[in-house]
Amino acid sequence: MNREVSFILNDRIISAKLNPALTVLDYLRNNLHLTGTKEGCREGDCGACTVLIGSLQKNSLSYKSVNSCLVPVANLNGKHLVTIEGLNHNGLTEIQEQMVDEGGTQCGFCTPGFIISITNYFLQNDHYNIDSAIEFIGGNICRCTGYTGIKRAIGNVITVMESLPSERKNRIELLISANLLPRYFLDIDKKLEKLSKNILNKNRSEYKVNTRHIISGGTDLYVQKWEELLESNYEFVSENEDLRQIRKKGNEISIGAAVTVEELQTSSLIQEYLPFLYRNLKLFGSLPIRNRATIAGNIVNASPIADVTNILIVLNAQIILASKKQERIIPVNQLYLSYKKTVKKKDEFIKSIVIKIPRKYFLFNFEKVSRRIHLDIASVNTSIGISYKQNKIIEASIAAGGVAPIPLFLKSASNYLLGRAVNNNIVKQTAEIALQEISPITDVRGSAEYKSLLLRQLIYAHFIKLFPDLVKIEGLV
């Protein structure tokens, strides 16, 4: 069951035979006794276990912050793993100094994760502002400081960085000169190139469909059954390059199954042809989660409140299911049979998702209500896609989550809109028809009555946002 895994840990090369499903968190703490990476929630929510993983992308070294409790060691092959020990092994960095000076740390349990996430911000950006920096620590939770000291510390580091001349330095050199990174980072790209040549990583070049056990991003599986994963033989597809591509083919966008939410959000193709997704996908989760969670994983999880699935339904997306023998195409809104059950066969896996590029007069909106605005599972979510031309709706699609056992396409409400002009009465009637299509249940996220009320209000919100000149809130309440 063990496999050879070779990677760079901070400033040294590691080659070891490990259970590929072992989490990076457990490997660091239990095998290597690097306890700076903390175990908190073990669900990717608190950020105490955050690490950096660097990889060569088109001859350029790129880093991502991830929750080590959700990452299998199999995904370290050919990568650079950076822990808190790898940042301050020659003393405190500028970020750590500022955290101390500004009272950004008290009990200190969460601090390593904050330091890693803040460092990642400066690795990824060359123009700084406090608001964008705060987005990078959105997945880190502190119960001691109230965050004000942390914000001051980040602001001070931004001031330091803005005072440095950068004309003759690349990003790594600049951060080293500012004491944000140790000097060994200068050689990491060359070491990774050499390491990659010595690695035979079949997961990157081909996918074996001879197993029904697949792990992609792991952000759900490692929350639900991380111990069970150690006992089974899995294939890890998140590093498969064929499944990580976003391509334009004619008037369609093809999204590989292993594309992460963050890769989808920041893709130049997506921003050009589906620009409305950028804002909405930020509601999916924190940056470390978006760096791991894959599009196919969100789909096959079959959650009735999956955000990505909800969006794909109204975009009339199609899924390419592949097996050894054949491929077949299934519309997303026909994938789900009942709660957590899909039409996908045991020997099939999702190969890609295909979206037809919308017309220029296509309008889209996504709404979500959860206990927290960001980083939380929805109580109810809903998407709408409308093609509006010559003051009439010529195409309409509404999806709703959290109100049925499956992600639901509201067929009757969608059909009702066709050929109609938008006004308050049409919006009210659409909402009433939608409420007849749903079957919410009472659970920890709200009563059935509350969820029905939420869906009605969110449908109102769709039209208020998309047609502010035609739909007025005063006429709906």
N, C-alpha and C positions, 0 to 999 in steps of 0.2 A: 504493500500500500504506500510506503514511503517513496518519495521522488527526490531527485537531485534538484536543488534550488541554489542558484548562484546570484549574488547581488552585492552591492556595496552598502555596508552599514556605517553611516557617518564617514569615517576616513579609512575603513578597512574592508577588504573583500571577504565575503562569507560564502563558503560552499558547504552545504550540508544536506543530508538525506532527511527529509521531514515529511510528516503527514501533510499533504498539500492543503487540507481543509483546516489545519491549525490556524487560529487567528494570529495576526501580527502582534496583537496585544499580549496574548498568552506566551507567544514565543519570546518576546522582549522581556517580560517580567519573570517567567518561570524557567526558561532555558538560559537566557543570557543575563538575568538578574539586573537588567536595566530598568529600575523602578521609577525613574522620572516620569515615564508615561503612566498615567494613573487609570485605574479601573473605577468608573463611576456607575453610570446607568446600564452600561453594556447594551444599549439600544441605539446608539448614534445620536443621542439627544443632548447630552451634557457637554461634550467636547473635551472632557478631561484627558482622553486618550488620543488626542489629535497628533498626527505625525505628518511629515511631508514625504511624498514619493515623487522622485524625479525620473524622467525618461527622455530618451532622444526622440524628438519629433522633427522629421525632415532636417536632420543634421543640427538641430537646435535643442538645447537642454531646457526642458519645461518641468515645472513642479506643480503639484496639486496637494492641497490639504485633504486628508481623509481621516475617518474615524477608524483607528486600528482595531477596534472591537468587531468591525464588520468586514475586514479585509483578510482573505486567506493568504498564507505565505506563498502559495502558488503564484500569486500575482506580483511577487517581488522579483521574479526571475528577470535578470538583465536590467534591474532598476537601481536607483539610489534611494535608500531609506534614511531619512533624517529624523532623529529623536532629539529631545531637549539636551541630552548629553552631547550630541554632535554640534550643538550651537554654542554652548558655553564651556567647552572643555579647556579653553585657555583663559577662563575668567568670564565675568558677566558681559553680555553684549549691551549695546546702547539701549535696546528695548528693555532689557532687564533692569538696567540702571535707572531708567525713567520710571519703570513700574515701582521700584523701591522708593525713589525720591517723591513720587506723587501719591503714594499710599494706594497703589493699584492692586496690592496683594495683602491679604490678612492671614487666613489659615493656610493658604498656599496650595491647596489641593488642586484647584482649577488652573493655577498659574501656568504650568508647563503648556497646557493646551492653548491658552491665550497667547503665549510667546510664539508658539509655532504658527498660529493663525495670523498674527500680526506680521511675522517675518514673511509669510506667504504673500501678504498684501504688497510688501515692498519688492518682492520678487516678481510680482505680476504687473506692477504699475510703474510708470515713469512720470505720471502727473498725479499729484496727491491732493486729497481733501478729506476731511474728517468723516463726511457722510459715506463716501465710498469705502473708507477703511472700516467703518462700523459694519458694513455688509459682510466683510470678511470674517468678523468675529460673531456673526449672527448665530452660529452653532455652538458658541461657548457660553456656559452659564456659570455665574458666580452668585453665591448666597451671602457674601460678606461685605463687599465694598460698595454696593450701589452703583457701580460702573463709572461714576464720575471721575475717580482717580485714574481709571484705565483710559478713559477718553483724554484726560489731560496728558497722560504719558504718550499716547499715540500722537497727539497734537505736537508735543515737544519733539518727537522723532521726525515728524514731517518738517518741522522747522529746521532741524539739523540737516535733513536730506536736501531741502531746498537751498541751503547755503553752500552746498558742495558744487564745485565745478565738475561738469559731467561730459564735456566735449570729447575727451580722449579716453573715456572709460566705457567698457561695456557694462551691462547690468550687474554681473557678478563682481567685477572689479570695483564698481561704485559702492556696492553694499559692503564689501570687505574694507574699503577705505573709511567707511562710516562706522565700522565695528558692529555691523549687523550680521555678518557671516565670518567664519574663520577662513584662513587662507587656503586650506585644503580644497575648498570649492573650486579653485582655479583649474584643478586637474581632473575633476570628475567627468567632464565630457569625454576626454581622451580615454580615461579608464573604462567608461561605459562602452565606448566603441570597441575597445579590445576585448572586454568581457562578452559583448554581444556576439563577436565572431566565434567565441568558444562555446556558445550555448546552442544546443539543438532543442529548440522550443517548438514542438509540434503544435501547441495550442495557438501559436501566432500565424501559422501558415495553412493549417487545415483543421477542419472540425470533424471529429469522428461521431457519426450518428448511431453508433452501435450501443449506446447507453441511454437509458431513460432518466438518468440522474445528471442534471445540469445545474450549474451555478453561474449566474451572470454577475450582476453587481453585488448580490448577496445582502442588500440592505434590509430585506424582509426575512430571508431564510436564517440569517445569523442572529436575528432577534428571536425568532420562534424556536429554533432547534439547533443551536450551535454545537451542543454536545453530540447530538445524533449525527451531525455531518461528519464527525471524526470517524464514525464507524462504517461509512459507506464509500463506494468508489464513485467519485464525481468527475465530470469534465468541466473545466473552467474556461468559459468562452469570452470573458470580458476583454481578453487581450488578443482575440482573433481579429487580425486586420481586415479580413474580408467582411466581417460583421460589424465593423466600426466605421464604415464609409457612408457619407451623405452625397448623393449624386443627383444630377438633373438629367432626365431622359425624356426628351421631347417636352411635353407639357406636364410632366410628372416629376415629383421629388421622391427618390428612393432613400429610405433611412435604414441603415443596417441595424439588426436587432440589438447589438451590443453598444450602440451609440448611447452615451450617457445623457441625462437631462441637461447637464451643463454644456456638453458638446452640441446638443441640439439648439440650446438657447443662444449660444455664441457663434454658431455656424454662419459664415457669410452668405451661403445659399439660402438658409432659412431667413436671415434678416432681409434678404432681397425680395424673396417671393412670399414669405409668410411672416412679415415683420411684427404682426400683432402677438406672436408667441413670446417674444422677449419679455414683455412685462408680465404676462400671465404665468410663465414658468418659474418666475422668482417666488411664487407662492408655493411651489412644490416642496421645498425644504431648505435647510441650510446649505451653504456652499459645499462642505465636506460630503453631505448626502447627495447633492446634485452631481458631485464629481464621481460618485460610485453607482448611483441608481441608473439602471438602463431602461430604455423604452420598452423593450420586450418583457423585461421583468415586471414592469408596472402592468403590462397587459395580461400576462399569464398568471399573475397573482390573483386575478379575477375578483378583486375587491369591488364591491358595489359603489365605493366612493373614491375610486382611483382617479386622480386628477388628469393624468395624461390620457387615459382611456376616454374619459368624458369629452376631452377636446377632440380626440381623433374621430369620435362618432360624428360630430357635426361637420368635420372636414371630409366626411365620406371616405375615410381611409380604408385601404385594403391590406390584409395581412398575407404574406407569402409563407405558407407552411411547407416544410420540406422534410422528406424522409429519404431513406436509401434509394427507394424506387422511383419517387415522383415528387413533384411540387404541385400545390393547389392554392387557389386564391379564395380568401374568405373576407367579406366585408366585416369590419370591426363590430358593427351593430348586429351581426349574426353569429358572433363567436361564442356568446354566452348562453348556456342552457338553463342553469339554475345557480343557486348560491355556490360559488367557488368551483363550478363545473363548466367546462368549455367543450367545443366540438373537436379540439385538438386531440389526435390519437397519441397513444403512448410512445410510438416510434417516430413522432414528428417533433420538430422544433421550429420556432419562428426564425425565419431567415431575414426578412426585411418587412418594412411597412411602406406602403406607397400612397402618396397624397397627390391628387391632381391639383395643379396650381390654380387657385381661385381666379375668377374674373376680376377686372379692375373695380367693378361696382359691388364687390363682395364686402359685407360687414360682419365683424366677429366680436363677441364679448364672452368673457368667462367670469363667473361669480362664485364665491365660496364663503361659507360661514363656518367658523371653527372657534374653539375656545380661545385660541390665540390667533391673531391676524395672520402671522407667518408661522412656518415650521410646524404645522399641526395637521392632523387628519380632519377632514371636513365632517361637519354634521350633515350638511347638504351642499352639494356643488351642482353647477349647471352651466352649460355652454349654449350659445346660439350662433348660427351662421345664416346670414340672409343675403340674397342677391336682390338688390333694390334698383329698379330701372323704370324711368318714366312714371314715377310716383306710385309704383306698384311692386309688390313682392313677387318675384318670379321663381325664386327658390328659397326654401326655408328648412332648417333642421335644428331641433332643440333636443338636448340631452340633459338628463338629470341623474345625480348620484345620491345615495343615502335614503332613497325613497322607494326602493324595490330590492329584491334579492340580487339583482344584477345591475350593471351600468345600463341605464334605460334610454332608449331612443323614444322620444315622445311623438309617435307617428301621427296621432290624431290632431294634436295641437299644431304640429308642423304643417300638415296638410290643410288645416283650416286657414292658415295665413296666405296660401297661394292665391295670387291674383287680387289681393286686397290692398287697399291703401292703408297707411298707418295712422291710427288715431287712438284716443283713450278707450273708446268702446271696444275696438278690435283687441287691444292689449288685455282688457279685462276678460273678454270672452276667451282669448287664448289661454290665460291663466286658469280659468274655470275648467276648460277642456283638459288641460294638463293635470289638474287635480283628480280628474276622473280616471286617469291612466295609471296612477301610482298606487302603491300599497305599502306605505311606511309602517314600521313597527316601533314600539317604545323600547328604548335601550338607554345605556348610560349617556348617550349623546343627545337625548331629548325624547319627548313623547311623540307619538304618531301625529297628534294634532299640531304640535310645535313644528315638526318637519314639513307638514303640509303648508303651514303658514309661511315658513321660510321659503319654500319653493315659489309660492305665489309672489312674495315680495321680491325675490330674485328675478323672476320673469319680468316684473315691473321694472326692476333696475336695468335689465337688458335694454329695454326700449327707451327708457329715460336717457341712458348713456348714448345709444346709437342714434336716436332721433330727438334730440333736445328741443328742436323747434316744433315738433309735432306732438310730443307726449309730455304732459305736465303732471308733476307729482300731485298737485292739488286736485286734479281730476280723477285720480286713482284711489284716493283715500277718503 
